[in-house]
Amino acid sequence: MALATELIGALKRLLKANGVTYAELARRLSISEATVKRMFSRQAVSLQRLDSICRVLDIGLSELSAEAQRKRDPLAELDIQQEQALVADPNLLLALYLALNRWQQAEVLERYRWTAVEWTLLLARLDRLGIIELLPGNRTRPLTARNFRWRQEGPMQQYFQRQLLPEYFRSAFAGPLDRLLLLSGMLAPSSATLIDQRLLEVAEEFDRLMAQDASLPAKSRVGVSLVLAKRPWSLRMFANLRNSANT
C-alpha cells in the first residue's frame, strides 16, 4: 500500500508540474473526470492506466518510480543564482525555454545552430543548476512547476524590464496572432481587484493550453509571449498640468 501511495503522490506532483488538471487528464484518457478523481482518491490505478497516464506526461515508469522516491514538489520559482546563470548566457536561457516546451533533440538541431554536443552540454548545465533532470537520450524532465514564476525584482525580471520589454513593444502588433490593447480609465479599488482576478484566470488558461499542446511536435506550435500588467498610472506629460496640492 505504501508503494501505491508513493506512486499516486508522484503522479499528482507531475500532473501539477505539467499543468494537467483532472479534467484535462480525463479528456486525454477518454474517461470521465469523476473516474479520474475516484481513481486517485482510492489509489486504485491499474498498470495499464498507469502506463496511459505516463504517456500523457511523456515519461516512463522508471521516471515515475524515481519521482516517487524523490518526494519533492516542483520548484515554484528559481533562486537568484539560477536566474543569474540564465541571464548571463542567452544560449542557456534558450535551452531552458526549449526543454520546458518539450522540444526533442532532432527538432532543436534542425532549428538552431548548436551541434549535438553543444546541446548536450547546455542540458547538462541546466541539470547541474537543478532546473531540469537530464535523462538518457537527452530527454529532460523539468524540476519546475509548469507555471513557475520569476522572482520579484530578481535577475530575470530586471533583465526583462531593461532589455526584453522594450524589444517586445518595438514593432507593430500587426500580425494575425498579434493583439495589443491599451486600456485606461478610472475604477473603484474593488473593481481593480476584480481585474486582477481576471488576469490571473487568463494566466491559468495560458498555462493549461501550454500543457495541452505540449505533446504536439514543435512545427505544430508557435512561440507566444503574453504580457499581463495593471497598475495605478498616469502619463508624465500630464504632471505639470496638475495643481501642486494634487501631485
PyMOL commands that set and color helices and strands:
alter all, ss='L'
color gray80, all
select helices_A, chain A and resi 2-17+22-29+33-41+47-57+61-70+80-88+90-100+105-111+116-128+136-138+155-168+189-213+218-220+236-241+244-246
alter helices_A, ss='H'
color red, helices_A
select strands_A, chain A and resi 132-135+139-142
alter strands_A, ss='S'
color yellow, strands_A
deselect
rebuild
show_as cartoon
